[in-house]
C-alpha cells in the first residue's frame, strides 16, 4: 500500500501544474542539465582516452617496449645479446649504437640523434622504420631520416647529408670535429614532430666504424615484447650488474603522469556540471513540497505514513535525475557515434599525430560516470524528501 500511494503521488506531481508552471520548468531544466552534463562528460573522457592511446601507440613504437643499456662505461657485448636470445626465444632483439650529431647541408645546421642498427632486425620491432625502408636495399653509410629533417634540409633521393659528430679527430695543432657524408635514402613519419625532427638511422657497421667501436659491442639492445610489464622483471633477473633495462612507460613517466592528472581534473570539473544541474532537482522538489504543504498535511492526518511521503519525493527526484541520466547516456553514445563515423572535427596531423578525433570510452570511465551521477542524483533527492516529512500537520491545516 505504501508503494502504491507513493507511485500514485509521483505520477500526480509529474503532471504539468497550470497554477505553478515554474516548478515544471525547473524540473525540465534539472532533467536536461543532468543529461547534457553526463553527455559532455562521456565525450570528454572518450577524447582524453583516445589521445592517451594515440600518444601511447606513437611513443611505444619510437621508444621500443624495452631497452637494455650499460650502467658503466663498458658496452653491451654480442655475447650478452646471444645469451638473451637463447633465454628468451619469444622476444625480438635489435642491437644499436647511438650518438648525437649535427646535420649539415649548405649553411643550415640542425641537431639530431643518429642510431646505428641492423635494419632487418630493427624493422621487426619498429613498424614505422619498416614502412620507410620497404623495398629498399640499404648499404654502408646510407641514411634514413625523420620527415621533418628531410623537409628542413630539402633532401631528395641520393642527396649527400654531412653529419658532424661529437667525437674529435686530431688535426694539426688542434682537435677538429669528425665529419662524415651519408647517402640519404628516404624518410619516416612517426606522427610526432619531436621524433620526426631528430631521429635518423644508418647501418650498425657504419656508425661503429665512425665512432671506432670494436666489433661485437653496442650501446644497447632494443627489445620487442607483447607483455613488457611482465618481461622486464624476467629479463632484469638474468642481467649482469653492469646492465640495466628500462620500459617505454618509464622513459615517459612524467608525460603520462601529467595526462593522468589532467584527466582526473577534467573528470572532477565536468562532474560539477552534473552537481550544478542537481541543484535544480533540489529546487524543484522543495518548491513542490512547499506548494503541496496542505495536501501533505492532509494525507498525514488521514493516516499516511511519513515514510510514504518521504518515498514519494525521493522517487520523484530519482525519476527526474534518473531520466536525465538515461537520456544523457543515449545522447553520449549518439555523439560518440557521430564523431567517430563522420569527420565532423578535423585535427592538424603534424601536431596531434592523427587527422581524426580519437575516441575511446573505457568501461571503467563509463562506470565511474554513471556511479558518480547516481550518487549526486540520490543525495539531491534525499534532502527535499526528508524536509517533506517535517511539516507540522496541525499548524499547516489551521493556517492553510
N, C-alpha and C positions, 0 to 999 in steps of 0.2 A: 504493500500500500504506500509506503514511504517513497519508493522509487517511482511508482505510477504518478503520485502527486507532483514529485519533483520534475519529472519529464513533461507533465501537462503544463506546469508553470513555465518551464523553459520554452516550450513551443509558443506559449502565450506571449511571453516577454520578447521573443524574437520577432514578433509581427510588428509591422510599422504602426507607430502610435502617432495619430494625427495631432493629438494635443501636445506631444513632446517630440517633434521631428528631429530636434538637435541630438537627442540620445541615439537615434538610429544613425545619424550622420557620423557621430563619434565611433559607433560600433563598426561602421564600414571603414573608417579611417584606420581603426585598430586591425581589422581583417587584412586590408591591403598593405598596411605598414609591415606587419609580420611577414606577409607573402613576399613583398619586394625585398625586405631585408634578408630573408632566407635565400632568395634567388641570387641576389648580389653576392652573398657570402659563398654560395656554391660555385658561382662563376669565378670569383676571385681566387678561391682555393684551387680550382682546376687550373687556372692560368699559372699560379705560383708553382704548383706541382709540375705542370708542363715545362716551364722554364727550367726548373730544377733538373728534370730528367734530360732535357736537351743539353744543358751545360754538363751534366754528368757524362753523357754519351761522348761529347766532344773532348772533355778532359780525360776520360777513360782511354780514348784512342790515342791521344797525343802524349799522355803521361805514362801509359802502359799500366796494366793491373799491378805488377810487382817489378821492382828493380833491385838488383844486388849491387852493392858498391863496396869500396875498400875503406875501412876505418883508419888505416895508416897510410904511409907513403908507398907501401907495396901495392902492386897492381893485382887485379884478378887474373888468374892463370888459366890456360886452356885445360889444365888438369882439373881445376875446380869445375869448369864447365862440363867436362866429360863425366865427372863424378855425379853432378846434379842430374844430368841426362839419364844416367843409369838408375839413380834412385827414384826419379820422378818421370817415368816414360810418358805419362799422360800430358805433361806440360810442354809448352813450346818455348825455346830459348833463343835469344839473339844477342850475341856479344856486341859491344860497342865501344868506341873511343870518342870522346867529345872534347871540344875546346872552343873558346871564344875567338871570333875572328872579326875583321873589318872587311866588308865588301867594297871594292873599288872599281868604278867604271867611269872613265873620264875624270871629272873633278868632283864627283859625288862619292861620299864615304858614308857607309851605314854599318852599324854593329850587328852582329848576329851570332848564332850558335851553330857550329858545324858538328855533325855526327858522322863518324866512320862506321859503316855497318856492312854486313853481308846482306845484300839486297834480297836474295832468295829467302833467307831466314827472317829478315825483318818484314818482308811482305806478308808472312804468315800471321804476324801479330799486329800489324798496323795496316788496317784496311784503306786508309787514306793514301798512304805511300804506295800500297799495292795498286791502287787505281791509277796513280800518277806514272808508274813505271810499266804498266801493262803494255805488252808488245814491244818493249824497248830492250836492247842488249847493251848493258852498261859496262864500260871498260874502266881502266885505271884513270883517275883524275876527271871522271865525269861527275856532273853536279846536278842535283835536284833541289830546287829552292821552293820556299813558300811563295804563294801567288803575289803577295804584296811586295816581296823583294823583286820578283821578276817585273812587276809593273813599275816600281820605283826606278829601276835601272834600265828599263826598256830592253830586257833580254829577249832575244829571238833564237831560233834553232842554230846550234853550232857557234853561238857567241862565246867569247872568252870572258871569264869572270876572274878578276885578280883578287885573291884573298890575302890579307895581311894578318899574320899570326903573332901571338904574344911572345912566342919563342924567338930569341935573338940569335943572329949569326955574327961572328967576328968579321969586321971589315976595316982594314987599315988600322987606324989608331982608336977605333970605337966599335960599339956594337950596333948593328942595324937590324930592324925587324925582318923576320923571314917572310918572303912573299912567294906565292905560287899561283900560277894560272890554271884554272879549271875549265873544262868544257861544259857549258850549260846545255842540259838535255831535256829540260822540262820543269814543270812546277806542280805543286799540290795545293789544294784548297781545303782547309780544315773547317772553315766557317767561323773561326775565332782569329781575329786580327793579330792578337798577341803572338800566336804561333806562325801565322802566315807571313808575318813581318820579321821573324827572327830565325826560324829553323831552316837548316839546309842539311842535305845528306850527300855523302860521297862513299866510295868503297872503303872497306876496312883497311886494305893494303895501302891505299893512297894516303890516308891520314896517319897510319902507323909509320910510313916512310918519312913524311914531312916532320912529324914530332919525334922521330928516331926512337920508336918503341921497339923493344925486342919482339921477335916473332912469338906468338902464342900468349901475349899479355894484353889485357884490356882494362879500360876504366871501370867497366861494369857489365852487367848482363840484364837485358830486358826479358821479362817472363810473361807469357800469356797463361791465364788460369780462368776457368769457368767459375771457380769459387775462391777468389783471392783472400777472403776473410779467414777461411779455414787453412788454406795452403801456406799463408805467410807464417803461421806458427809451426807447421811441419818443416818448412824449409829452414826457418831460424834455428830449429833444434839440431840440425845437422851441419850448419855453417861453422867454420872456424872462427876464432875470436876476433881476427882482424877483418872479417867480412860482416857487413850489415845488410839488412833488407828493409825496404820501405814500400808501402802500398800507395796507390794513386790517391786514396782518400786522405792519407796523412800528408802528402805533399800539398794538398789544397784544403787543409783543415780549417784555416781561418775563413776562406771563401765560403765553404758550406756552413760553417757556424753562423756567418753573417746572414746567409739565406734563411737558415732555420729561425734565427731571431726575427728577421723581417716577416717571415710567415706567421709566427706566433703573434707579433704585434698587429699585423693586419687582421688576424682572426679576432683578436680582442676588440679592435676598433670597430670592425663591421658587426660584431655581436652587440655593440652598443646601439646600433640602428634598431635591432630587434628589441632591445631593452627599452628604448625610447617609444617604439610602437606599442610595447606592452603597457606603457603609462596610459595610453588611450583605452586599453581594456579596463584598467582600474577606474579611470574617469567615467567610462560608460556604465560600469556596474554600480559605482557609487551613486551616480545620478539616477539609475533605475531604482536603487534601494530607497533613495530619498523621495522619488516620485511615487513609489509603491508602499510608503510607510503605513498608510491607513489599511491597505489591503493585507500587508504582512501582519499587522497587529490584529486584524480581524481573524485571520487564519489561525494565529496563535491562540486567540481567545476561544475559538471553536474546537480546539484540541489538536491542532497541527503541532508536530514536534519541532523543536529548534533545529534538529538535525536535518529535517526535511527542508526547512528554509535555507539552511546553510548549503545543503547539497544543490538546491535549485540555482543559487547564484554561482556556486562553484562550477556546476555543469554549464551554466550559461557562458562563463568566461572560457571554459575549455572548448566549447563549441566555436566561439569566435576565434580564439587563438589557434585551436587545432585545425579549424577550417582554413585559416590563413596559412598554417604550416603545409597542409596538403596542397593547397593552391600554389604556394611558393615552390614546393618540390617539383610540381608539374611545370611551372614556369622555368625553373632552373634547368631541368633536363631538356626542355624545349630550346632554351637559349644555348645550351652546350651543343645540341644537335645542329642548330643553325650556324653557330660559329665554327663548328668542326666540319660541316658539309659544304659551306659556301665561303668564298673569300671575302667576307664582309669587312675584315680588318687585315690589311697587308702590312708587313714589317720590313724594314731595311735589312736584308740578309747579311750585309757586311758588318752590321752592328750586333744583331741578335743571333746570328748563325742560322736563322731559318726565316723564310719569307711568309710562312703561315703561322697563325697564332697557335702555339702549342697548348693543348688542353689534356689534363689527366686528373680527374677527380678520384682520389683514392677512397677505398671503402672506409678506412679509419677516419678520414676527414668528414665524410658524409655522416658517419655515426656520431661524431663529436658535434657536428652542426645540429643534427636532429635532437640529440640529448640535451645540448645547451639550450636550444629553443624551447624544448618541452619543459625544462626546469623553470625558465623565465615565465612561460605562459602559466604554469601551475602556480607559482608563487604570486603572480599578478592576479590570479583568480581567487586565491585563498583569502586575502585581506578583506575585500568587499563582502565575500561570503560570511566571514566572521562578523563584520560590522552589522550585517543584516539581522543577526541573532541578538544584537544588543539593544534592540528597540524596546522602549518601555511601553508595554501594552496599554496600561491604564491612562497614562499621560497622552499617548497618541490618540486613543479613541475619544478621550474627553476633549481634546483641543481640535481634533480634525473631524 
